[in-house]
Amino acid sequence: MNENKKTITDGKDTFELVDYVPLGYRIWNIGKNMIDGYLPLCRLSQSQPFEGGRNIEADTLKAIKIEGAQTVLAAVGYGLATVEEMERYINSHSNAKKGSLAYERVQRMKAALPIMKQIKWQ
């Protein structure tokens, strides 16, 4: 175990601090349950309890310190967690009516995109 690694803990989970999203990791959609200012990252477990399951490896959690983390978490709450996915959604729903759920999603993704583009992915 690397004794020099920096970690944060929210009382339940411990996150290793990193500067990029490691290969095989994704933004963990836990919304406001994350420590403010940090973007949580997880890796899915190799075996899932059922088709479409999303169990994670809780002992391998990582986090990136980034301004606007809660803005990103608000946008990935809809299941789209990469720049490409968000851009596709925005383009395909550009005519969404104000007040609709699609419009709300587009607005959150538009706010998150500049922050998402700052994140380094391995």
N, CA, C and O atoms as a GROMACS GRO file, in nm:
protein
  488
    1MET      N    1   0.083  -0.118   0.000
    1MET     CA    2   0.000   0.000   0.000
    1MET      C    3   0.088   0.125   0.000
    1MET      O    4   0.188   0.131   0.072
    2ASN      N    5   0.050   0.223  -0.080
    2ASN     CA    6   0.127   0.346  -0.090
    2ASN      C    7   0.091   0.438   0.026
    2ASN      O    8  -0.020   0.490   0.033
    3GLU      N    9   0.184   0.458   0.116
    3GLU     CA   10   0.161   0.541   0.234
    3GLU      C   11   0.159   0.690   0.201
    3GLU      O   12   0.112   0.769   0.283
    4ASN      N   13   0.209   0.730   0.084
    4ASN     CA   14   0.217   0.870   0.047
    4ASN      C   15   0.092   0.921  -0.024
    4ASN      O   16   0.081   1.041  -0.051
    5LYS      N   17  -0.002   0.834  -0.054
    5LYS     CA   18  -0.121   0.880  -0.125
    5LYS      C   19  -0.208   0.964  -0.033
    5LYS      O   20  -0.220   0.937   0.086
    6LYS      N   21  -0.267   1.067  -0.091
    6LYS     CA   22  -0.355   1.156  -0.016
    6LYS      C   23  -0.498   1.106  -0.031
    6LYS      O   24  -0.539   1.064  -0.139
    7THR      N   25  -0.573   1.113   0.077
    7THR     CA   26  -0.711   1.068   0.075
    7THR      C   27  -0.801   1.168   0.145
    7THR      O   28  -0.755   1.253   0.222
    8ILE      N   29  -0.929   1.157   0.116
    8ILE     CA   30  -1.032   1.230   0.189
    8ILE      C   31  -1.136   1.126   0.228
    8ILE      O   32  -1.146   1.020   0.166
    9THR      N   33  -1.211   1.156   0.330
    9THR     CA   34  -1.317   1.064   0.372
    9THR      C   35  -1.441   1.144   0.406
    9THR      O   36  -1.433   1.254   0.461
   10ASP      N   37  -1.555   1.088   0.375
   10ASP     CA   38  -1.682   1.154   0.407
   10ASP      C   39  -1.747   1.089   0.528
   10ASP      O   40  -1.866   1.109   0.553
   11GLY      N   41  -1.671   1.013   0.602
   11GLY     CA   42  -1.725   0.942   0.718
   11GLY      C   43  -1.761   0.799   0.687
   11GLY      O   44  -1.758   0.713   0.774
   12LYS      N   45  -1.796   0.773   0.562
   12LYS     CA   46  -1.833   0.638   0.521
   12LYS      C   47  -1.734   0.583   0.418
   12LYS      O   48  -1.686   0.470   0.431
   13ASP      N   49  -1.704   0.664   0.317
   13ASP     CA   50  -1.616   0.621   0.209
   13ASP      C   51  -1.485   0.698   0.213
   13ASP      O   52  -1.481   0.814   0.254
   14THR      N   53  -1.379   0.633   0.169
   14THR     CA   54  -1.248   0.696   0.157
   14THR      C   55  -1.212   0.704   0.009
   14THR      O   56  -1.226   0.606  -0.064
   15PHE      N   57  -1.167   0.821  -0.032
   15PHE     CA   58  -1.133   0.847  -0.171
   15PHE      C   59  -0.986   0.882  -0.183
   15PHE      O   60  -0.937   0.968  -0.109
   16GLU      N   61  -0.915   0.818  -0.273
   16GLU     CA   62  -0.778   0.856  -0.304
   16GLU      C   63  -0.783   0.976  -0.397
   16GLU      O   64  -0.855   0.973  -0.497
   17LEU      N   65  -0.709   1.081  -0.366
   17LEU     CA   66  -0.708   1.200  -0.450
   17LEU      C   67  -0.619   1.178  -0.572
   17LEU      O   68  -0.505   1.133  -0.560
   18VAL      N   69  -0.672   1.211  -0.689
   18VAL     CA   70  -0.601   1.197  -0.815
   18VAL      C   71  -0.620   1.324  -0.898
   18VAL      O   72  -0.705   1.408  -0.866
   19ASP      N   73  -0.540   1.338  -1.004
   19ASP     CA   74  -0.548   1.455  -1.092
   19ASP      C   75  -0.620   1.427  -1.223
   19ASP      O   76  -0.639   1.518  -1.304
   20TYR      N   77  -0.660   1.302  -1.245
   20TYR     CA   78  -0.723   1.262  -1.371
   20TYR      C   79  -0.813   1.142  -1.345
   20TYR      O   80  -0.807   1.080  -1.239
   21VAL      N   81  -0.897   1.111  -1.442
   21VAL     CA   82  -0.984   0.993  -1.433
   21VAL      C   83  -0.904   0.875  -1.487
   21VAL      O   84  -0.876   0.868  -1.606
   22PRO      N   85  -0.868   0.780  -1.400
   22PRO     CA   86  -0.790   0.664  -1.445
   22PRO      C   87  -0.872   0.575  -1.540
   22PRO      O   88  -0.995   0.576  -1.538
   23LEU      N   89  -0.801   0.501  -1.622
   23LEU     CA   90  -0.863   0.407  -1.713
   23LEU      C   91  -0.954   0.312  -1.636
   23LEU      O   92  -0.914   0.257  -1.533
   24GLY      N   93  -1.075   0.293  -1.684
   24GLY     CA   94  -1.170   0.204  -1.620
   24GLY      C   95  -1.258   0.271  -1.516
   24GLY      O   96  -1.347   0.207  -1.460
   25TYR      N   97  -1.233   0.398  -1.488
   25TYR     CA   98  -1.312   0.472  -1.390
   25TYR      C   99  -1.413   0.561  -1.459
   25TYR      O  100  -1.399   0.596  -1.576
   26ARG      N  101  -1.514   0.597  -1.383
   26ARG     CA  102  -1.619   0.687  -1.430
   26ARG      C  103  -1.656   0.782  -1.317
   26ARG      O  104  -1.625   0.756  -1.201
   27ILE      N  105  -1.722   0.889  -1.352
   27ILE     CA  106  -1.773   0.980  -1.249
   27ILE      C  107  -1.883   0.905  -1.176
   27ILE      O  108  -1.975   0.851  -1.238
   28TRP      N  109  -1.874   0.902  -1.043
   28TRP     CA  110  -1.972   0.830  -0.962
   28TRP      C  111  -2.087   0.924  -0.932
   28TRP      O  112  -2.069   1.028  -0.868
   29ASN      N  113  -2.202   0.889  -0.977
   29ASN     CA  114  -2.322   0.971  -0.967
   29ASN      C  115  -2.382   0.962  -0.826
   29ASN      O  116  -2.480   0.891  -0.803
   30ILE      N  117  -2.323   1.036  -0.732
   30ILE     CA  118  -2.377   1.035  -0.595
   30ILE      C  119  -2.429   1.173  -0.554
   30ILE      O  120  -2.463   1.195  -0.438
   31GLY      N  121  -2.434   1.265  -0.649
   31GLY     CA  122  -2.495   1.396  -0.626
   31GLY      C  123  -2.439   1.470  -0.507
   31GLY      O  124  -2.318   1.475  -0.486
   32LYS      N  125  -2.529   1.526  -0.428
   32LYS     CA  126  -2.490   1.610  -0.314
   32LYS      C  127  -2.433   1.531  -0.198
   32LYS      O  128  -2.397   1.589  -0.095
   33ASN      N  129  -2.423   1.400  -0.211
   33ASN     CA  130  -2.366   1.316  -0.105
   33ASN      C  131  -2.214   1.321  -0.104
   33ASN      O  132  -2.152   1.257  -0.019
   34MET      N  133  -2.154   1.394  -0.197
   34MET     CA  134  -2.009   1.403  -0.204
   34MET      C  135  -1.961   1.528  -0.132
   34MET      O  136  -2.031   1.629  -0.126
   35ILE      N  137  -1.840   1.520  -0.079
   35ILE     CA  138  -1.776   1.634  -0.014
   35ILE      C  139  -1.766   1.746  -0.118
   35ILE      O  140  -1.719   1.724  -0.230
   36ASP      N  141  -1.810   1.865  -0.082
   36ASP     CA  142  -1.812   1.977  -0.175
   36ASP      C  143  -1.672   2.006  -0.229
   36ASP      O  144  -1.575   2.007  -0.154
   37GLY      N  145  -1.663   2.030  -0.360
   37GLY     CA  146  -1.536   2.061  -0.423
   37GLY      C  147  -1.461   1.941  -0.477
   37GLY      O  148  -1.352   1.955  -0.532
   38TYR      N  149  -1.518   1.822  -0.462
   38TYR     CA  150  -1.453   1.700  -0.509
   38TYR      C  151  -1.548   1.623  -0.600
   38TYR      O  152  -1.668   1.613  -0.574
   39LEU      N  153  -1.492   1.570  -0.708
   39LEU     CA  154  -1.568   1.489  -0.802
   39LEU      C  155  -1.535   1.343  -0.776
   39LEU      O  156  -1.421   1.302  -0.793
   40PRO      N  157  -1.635   1.263  -0.734
   40PRO     CA  158  -1.608   1.122  -0.701
   40PRO      C  159  -1.595   1.036  -0.826
   40PRO      O  160  -1.668   1.053  -0.924
   41LEU      N  161  -1.502   0.942  -0.820
   41LEU     CA  162  -1.480   0.849  -0.930
   41LEU      C  163  -1.490   0.707  -0.878
   41LEU      O  164  -1.448   0.679  -0.766
   42CYS      N  165  -1.546   0.619  -0.958
   42CYS     CA  166  -1.557   0.479  -0.916
   42CYS      C  167  -1.527   0.388  -1.033
   42CYS      O  168  -1.523   0.429  -1.149
   43ARG      N  169  -1.506   0.264  -0.998
   43ARG     CA  170  -1.487   0.157  -1.096
   43ARG      C  171  -1.596   0.055  -1.069
   43ARG      O  172  -1.618   0.016  -0.954
   44LEU      N  173  -1.663   0.010  -1.174
   44LEU     CA  174  -1.767  -0.091  -1.157
   44LEU      C  175  -1.705  -0.224  -1.121
   44LEU      O  176  -1.597  -0.258  -1.169
   45SER      N  177  -1.773  -0.299  -1.036
   45SER     CA  178  -1.729  -0.434  -1.001
   45SER      C  179  -1.734  -0.521  -1.125
   45SER      O  180  -1.819  -0.503  -1.212
   46GLN      N  181  -1.642  -0.615  -1.132
   46GLN     CA  182  -1.637  -0.705  -1.248
   46GLN      C  183  -1.763  -0.790  -1.255
   46GLN      O  184  -1.814  -0.817  -1.364
   47SER      N  185  -1.814  -0.832  -1.141
   47SER     CA  186  -1.936  -0.912  -1.142
   47SER      C  187  -2.051  -0.830  -1.084
   47SER      O  188  -2.037  -0.764  -0.981
   48GLN      N  189  -2.163  -0.836  -1.151
   48GLN     CA  190  -2.281  -0.759  -1.111
   48GLN      C  191  -2.391  -0.856  -1.067
   48GLN      O  192  -2.400  -0.968  -1.119
   49PRO      N  193  -2.475  -0.813  -0.972
   49PRO     CA  194  -2.577  -0.903  -0.918
   49PRO      C  195  -2.689  -0.936  -1.017
   49PRO      O  196  -2.759  -1.036  -1.002
   50PHE      N  197  -2.705  -0.852  -1.118
   50PHE     CA  198  -2.808  -0.873  -1.219
   50PHE      C  199  -2.770  -0.794  -1.343
   50PHE      O  200  -2.688  -0.703  -1.336
   51GLU      N  201  -2.830  -0.827  -1.457
   51GLU     CA  202  -2.801  -0.757  -1.582
   51GLU      C  203  -2.837  -0.610  -1.566
   51GLU      O  204  -2.946  -0.576  -1.522
   52GLY      N  205  -2.743  -0.524  -1.602
   52GLY     CA  206  -2.764  -0.380  -1.587
   52GLY      C  207  -2.726  -0.327  -1.449
   52GLY      O  208  -2.743  -0.208  -1.421
   53GLY      N  209  -2.675  -0.416  -1.362
   53GLY     CA  210  -2.636  -0.376  -1.227
   53GLY      C  211  -2.523  -0.275  -1.229
   53GLY      O  212  -2.451  -0.263  -1.328
   54ARG      N  213  -2.508  -0.202  -1.120
   54ARG     CA  214  -2.406  -0.099  -1.112
   54ARG      C  215  -2.332  -0.104  -0.979
   54ARG      O  216  -2.306   0.000  -0.918
   55ASN      N  217  -2.299  -0.225  -0.932
   55ASN     CA  218  -2.217  -0.235  -0.811
   55ASN      C  219  -2.080  -0.179  -0.840
   55ASN      O  220  -2.024  -0.199  -0.948
   56ILE      N  221  -2.025  -0.109  -0.742
   56ILE     CA  222  -1.892  -0.051  -0.759
   56ILE      C  223  -1.793  -0.118  -0.665
   56ILE      O  224  -1.832  -0.187  -0.571
   57GLU      N  225  -1.666  -0.096  -0.692
   57GLU     CA  226  -1.560  -0.143  -0.603
   57GLU      C  227  -1.535  -0.033  -0.500
   57GLU      O  228  -1.458   0.060  -0.526
   58ALA      N  229  -1.599  -0.043  -0.386
   58ALA     CA  230  -1.594   0.062  -0.284
   58ALA      C  231  -1.454   0.083  -0.227
   58ALA      O  232  -1.427   0.189  -0.171
   59ASP      N  233  -1.366  -0.015  -0.240
   59ASP     CA  234  -1.231   0.000  -0.185
   59ASP      C  235  -1.133   0.063  -0.285
   59ASP      O  236  -1.014   0.073  -0.255
   60THR      N  237  -1.182   0.105  -0.402
   60THR     CA  238  -1.095   0.167  -0.502
   60THR      C  239  -1.142   0.306  -0.542
   60THR      O  240  -1.106   0.355  -0.649
   61LEU      N  241  -1.221   0.372  -0.458
   61LEU     CA  242  -1.276   0.503  -0.492
   61LEU      C  243  -1.167   0.607  -0.505
   61LEU      O  244  -1.066   0.604  -0.434
   62LYS      N  245  -1.187   0.699  -0.596
   62LYS     CA  246  -1.094   0.809  -0.618
   62LYS      C  247  -1.174   0.938  -0.629
   62LYS      O  248  -1.296   0.935  -0.647
   63ALA      N  249  -1.106   1.053  -0.618
   63ALA     CA  250  -1.172   1.182  -0.631
   63ALA      C  251  -1.076   1.284  -0.689
   63ALA      O  252  -0.955   1.278  -0.667
   64ILE      N  253  -1.133   1.377  -0.764
   64ILE     CA  254  -1.058   1.488  -0.821
   64ILE      C  255  -1.107   1.615  -0.753
   64ILE      O  256  -1.228   1.639  -0.745
   65LYS      N  257  -1.014   1.696  -0.705
   65LYS     CA  258  -1.052   1.826  -0.649
   65LYS      C  259  -1.071   1.920  -0.767
   65LYS      O  260  -0.979   1.943  -0.845
   66ILE      N  261  -1.191   1.975  -0.780
   66ILE     CA  262  -1.221   2.061  -0.894
   66ILE      C  263  -1.332   2.160  -0.858
   66ILE      O  264  -1.432   2.123  -0.796
   67GLU      N  265  -1.313   2.283  -0.898
   67GLU     CA  266  -1.415   2.386  -0.881
   67GLU      C  267  -1.534   2.349  -0.970
   67GLU      O  268  -1.515   2.319  -1.088
   68GLY      N  269  -1.654   2.350  -0.915
   68GLY     CA  270  -1.772   2.318  -0.993
   68GLY      C  271  -1.812   2.172  -0.989
   68GLY      O  272  -1.892   2.127  -1.072
   69ALA      N  273  -1.757   2.097  -0.896
   69ALA     CA  274  -1.789   1.954  -0.889
   69ALA      C  275  -1.938   1.929  -0.875
   69ALA      O  276  -1.991   1.837  -0.937
   70GLN      N  277  -2.007   2.008  -0.794
   70GLN     CA  278  -2.152   1.987  -0.776
   70GLN      C  279  -2.230   2.016  -0.904
   70GLN      O  280  -2.334   1.956  -0.928
   71THR      N  281  -2.180   2.108  -0.986
   71THR     CA  282  -2.244   2.136  -1.115
   71THR      C  283  -2.235   2.013  -1.204
   71THR      O  284  -2.331   1.977  -1.272
   72VAL      N  285  -2.119   1.950  -1.205
   72VAL     CA  286  -2.100   1.828  -1.284
   72VAL      C  287  -2.189   1.717  -1.230
   72VAL      O  288  -2.256   1.648  -1.307
   73LEU      N  289  -2.191   1.700  -1.099
   73LEU     CA  290  -2.274   1.593  -1.039
   73LEU      C  291  -2.422   1.615  -1.069
   73LEU      O  292  -2.495   1.518  -1.088
   74ALA      N  293  -2.467   1.739  -1.073
   74ALA     CA  294  -2.607   1.767  -1.107
   74ALA      C  295  -2.638   1.724  -1.250
   74ALA      O  296  -2.749   1.680  -1.279
   75ALA      N  297  -2.540   1.737  -1.338
   75ALA     CA  298  -2.561   1.699  -1.478
   75ALA      C  299  -2.550   1.548  -1.498
   75ALA      O  300  -2.629   1.491  -1.573
   76VAL      N  301  -2.452   1.483  -1.435
   76VAL     CA  302  -2.436   1.339  -1.456
   76VAL      C  303  -2.546   1.260  -1.386
   76VAL      O  304  -2.558   1.140  -1.408
   77GLY      N  305  -2.624   1.325  -1.305
   77GLY     CA  306  -2.737   1.259  -1.240
   77GLY      C  307  -2.836   1.201  -1.340
   77GLY      O  308  -2.919   1.118  -1.305
   78TYR      N  309  -2.826   1.244  -1.465
   78TYR     CA  310  -2.914   1.193  -1.570
   78TYR      C  311  -2.854   1.074  -1.644
   78TYR      O  312  -2.911   1.026  -1.742
   79GLY      N  313  -2.737   1.028  -1.599
   79GLY     CA  314  -2.678   0.909  -1.656
   79GLY      C  315  -2.574   0.932  -1.765
   79GLY      O  316  -2.513   0.837  -1.812
   80LEU      N  317  -2.554   1.056  -1.805
   80LEU     CA  318  -2.455   1.087  -1.908
   80LEU      C  319  -2.334   1.148  -1.839
   80LEU      O  320  -2.344   1.254  -1.779
   81ALA      N  321  -2.219   1.079  -1.849
   81ALA     CA  322  -2.105   1.119  -1.767
   81ALA      C  323  -1.977   1.150  -1.845
   81ALA      O  324  -1.869   1.154  -1.786
   82THR      N  325  -1.988   1.172  -1.975
   82THR     CA  326  -1.871   1.212  -2.053
   82THR      C  327  -1.908   1.334  -2.136
   82THR      O  328  -2.025   1.362  -2.158
   83VAL      N  329  -1.806   1.405  -2.180
   83VAL     CA  330  -1.828   1.523  -2.265
   83VAL      C  331  -1.905   1.482  -2.390
   83VAL      O  332  -2.001   1.549  -2.428
   84GLU      N  333  -1.864   1.374  -2.453
   84GLU     CA  334  -1.927   1.329  -2.577
   84GLU      C  335  -2.075   1.297  -2.557
   84GLU      O  336  -2.159   1.336  -2.638
   85GLU      N  337  -2.107   1.226  -2.450
   85GLU     CA  338  -2.247   1.192  -2.423
   85GLU      C  339  -2.331   1.317  -2.400
   85GLU      O  340  -2.442   1.328  -2.451
   86MET      N  341  -2.277   1.410  -2.324
   86MET     CA  342  -2.351   1.534  -2.297
   86MET      C  343  -2.371   1.617  -2.424
   86MET      O  344  -2.479   1.670  -2.448
   87GLU      N  345  -2.266   1.628  -2.505
   87GLU     CA  346  -2.278   1.704  -2.629
   87GLU      C  347  -2.382   1.643  -2.722
   87GLU      O  348  -2.458   1.715  -2.786
   88ARG      N  349  -2.384   1.510  -2.732
   88ARG     CA  350  -2.485   1.443  -2.815
   88ARG      C  351  -2.625   1.472  -2.763
   88ARG      O  352  -2.716   1.501  -2.842
   89TYR      N  353  -2.643   1.465  -2.631
   89TYR     CA  354  -2.775   1.491  -2.573
   89TYR      C  355  -2.818   1.634  -2.602
   89TYR      O  356  -2.931   1.658  -2.644
   90ILE      N  357  -2.728   1.729  -2.578
   90ILE     CA  358  -2.761   1.870  -2.603
   90ILE      C  359  -2.800   1.891  -2.748
   90ILE      O  360  -2.899   1.958  -2.777
   91ASN      N  361  -2.723   1.836  -2.840
   91ASN     CA  362  -2.753   1.852  -2.983
   91ASN      C  363  -2.886   1.790  -3.022
   91ASN      O  364  -2.960   1.847  -3.102
   92SER      N  365  -2.918   1.674  -2.964
   92SER     CA  366  -3.044   1.608  -3.002
   92SER      C  367  -3.165   1.666  -2.930
   92SER      O  368  -3.279   1.636  -2.968
   93HIS      N  369  -3.143   1.747  -2.828
   93HIS     CA  370  -3.255   1.808  -2.755
   93HIS      C  371  -3.246   1.961  -2.754
   93HIS      O  372  -3.297   2.025  -2.662
   94SER      N  373  -3.184   2.017  -2.856
   94SER     CA  374  -3.164   2.162  -2.860
   94SER      C  375  -3.295   2.240  -2.871
   94SER      O  376  -3.299   2.358  -2.838
   95ASN      N  377  -3.402   2.176  -2.917
   95ASN     CA  378  -3.531   2.243  -2.931
   95ASN      C  379  -3.626   2.212  -2.815
   95ASN      O  380  -3.746   2.234  -2.826
   96ALA      N  381  -3.573   2.161  -2.705
   96ALA     CA  382  -3.660   2.126  -2.592
   96ALA      C  383  -3.730   2.251  -2.540
   96ALA      O  384  -3.671   2.359  -2.533
   97LYS      N  385  -3.856   2.234  -2.504
   97LYS     CA  386  -3.937   2.345  -2.454
   97LYS      C  387  -3.897   2.384  -2.313
   97LYS      O  388  -3.876   2.298  -2.227
   98LYS      N  389  -3.887   2.514  -2.290
   98LYS     CA  390  -3.857   2.564  -2.157
   98LYS      C  391  -3.961   2.509  -2.058
   98LYS      O  392  -4.081   2.510  -2.085
   99GLY      N  393  -3.912   2.460  -1.945
   99GLY     CA  394  -4.001   2.401  -1.845
   99GLY      C  395  -4.010   2.249  -1.854
   99GLY      O  396  -4.059   2.184  -1.761
  100SER      N  397  -3.962   2.192  -1.965
  100SER     CA  398  -3.966   2.046  -1.978
  100SER      C  399  -3.844   1.984  -1.910
  100SER      O  400  -3.745   2.052  -1.884
  101LEU      N  401  -3.852   1.856  -1.883
  101LEU     CA  402  -3.740   1.784  -1.822
  101LEU      C  403  -3.619   1.785  -1.916
  101LEU      O  404  -3.506   1.802  -1.870
  102ALA      N  405  -3.641   1.768  -2.045
  102ALA     CA  406  -3.531   1.770  -2.141
  102ALA      C  407  -3.462   1.907  -2.139
  102ALA      O  408  -3.339   1.913  -2.146
  103TYR      N  409  -3.538   2.014  -2.129
  103TYR     CA  410  -3.479   2.149  -2.123
  103TYR      C  411  -3.393   2.163  -1.998
  103TYR      O  412  -3.283   2.217  -2.004
  104GLU      N  413  -3.443   2.114  -1.884
  104GLU     CA  414  -3.368   2.121  -1.758
  104GLU      C  415  -3.237   2.042  -1.770
  104GLU      O  416  -3.132   2.088  -1.725
  105ARG      N  417  -3.244   1.925  -1.830
  105ARG     CA  418  -3.124   1.844  -1.850
  105ARG      C  419  -3.022   1.917  -1.937
  105ARG      O  420  -2.903   1.920  -1.906
  106VAL      N  421  -3.070   1.975  -2.046
  106VAL     CA  422  -2.981   2.048  -2.138
  106VAL      C  423  -2.913   2.162  -2.063
  106VAL      O  424  -2.792   2.182  -2.080
  107GLN      N  425  -2.986   2.236  -1.982
  107GLN     CA  426  -2.927   2.348  -1.910
  107GLN      C  427  -2.821   2.302  -1.811
  107GLN      O  428  -2.715   2.365  -1.800
  108ARG      N  429  -2.847   2.193  -1.741
  108ARG     CA  430  -2.748   2.140  -1.647
  108ARG      C  431  -2.622   2.092  -1.720
  108ARG      O  432  -2.510   2.114  -1.674
  109MET      N  433  -2.642   2.027  -1.834
  109MET     CA  434  -2.528   1.978  -1.910
  109MET      C  435  -2.447   2.093  -1.970
  109MET      O  436  -2.324   2.087  -1.973
  110LYS      N  437  -2.515   2.196  -2.018
  110LYS     CA  438  -2.444   2.312  -2.070
  110LYS      C  439  -2.359   2.377  -1.961
  110LYS      O  440  -2.248   2.422  -1.987
  111ALA      N  441  -2.411   2.383  -1.840
  111ALA     CA  442  -2.335   2.441  -1.728
  111ALA      C  443  -2.216   2.352  -1.692
  111ALA      O  444  -2.111   2.403  -1.653
  112ALA      N  445  -2.232   2.222  -1.705
  112ALA     CA  446  -2.127   2.128  -1.666
  112ALA      C  447  -2.017   2.112  -1.770
  112ALA      O  448  -1.902   2.083  -1.736
  113LEU      N  449  -2.048   2.132  -1.896
  113LEU     CA  450  -1.951   2.105  -2.003
  113LEU      C  451  -1.818   2.179  -1.988
  113LEU      O  452  -1.714   2.115  -2.003
  114PRO      N  453  -1.815   2.309  -1.958
  114PRO     CA  454  -1.684   2.374  -1.944
  114PRO      C  455  -1.599   2.311  -1.833
  114PRO      O  456  -1.477   2.304  -1.844
  115ILE      N  457  -1.663   2.267  -1.728
  115ILE     CA  458  -1.592   2.202  -1.617
  115ILE      C  459  -1.546   2.064  -1.662
  115ILE      O  460  -1.432   2.024  -1.636
  116MET      N  461  -1.634   1.990  -1.728
  116MET     CA  462  -1.602   1.855  -1.778
  116MET      C  463  -1.481   1.860  -1.872
  116MET      O  464  -1.399   1.768  -1.872
  117LYS      N  465  -1.470   1.965  -1.951
  117LYS     CA  466  -1.360   1.976  -2.048
  117LYS      C  467  -1.227   2.004  -1.981
  117LYS      O  468  -1.122   1.991  -2.044
  118GLN      N  469  -1.228   2.042  -1.854
  118GLN     CA  470  -1.105   2.064  -1.779
  118GLN      C  471  -1.049   1.932  -1.724
  118GLN      O  472  -0.930   1.924  -1.691
  119ILE      N  473  -1.134   1.832  -1.714
  119ILE     CA  474  -1.095   1.704  -1.653
  119ILE      C  475  -1.007   1.625  -1.750
  119ILE      O  476  -1.037   1.615  -1.868
  120LYS      N  477  -0.899   1.570  -1.696
  120LYS     CA  478  -0.811   1.483  -1.776
  120LYS      C  479  -0.859   1.339  -1.761
  120LYS      O  480  -0.888   1.293  -1.651
  121TRP      N  481  -0.867   1.270  -1.875
  121TRP     CA  482  -0.908   1.129  -1.877
  121TRP      C  483  -0.791   1.047  -1.929
  121TRP      O  484  -0.727   1.085  -2.027
  122GLN      N  485  -0.762   0.937  -1.863
  122GLN     CA  486  -0.652   0.852  -1.907
  122GLN      C  487  -0.696   0.766  -2.022
  122GLN      O  488  -0.616   0.686  -2.073
   0.00000   0.00000   0.00000
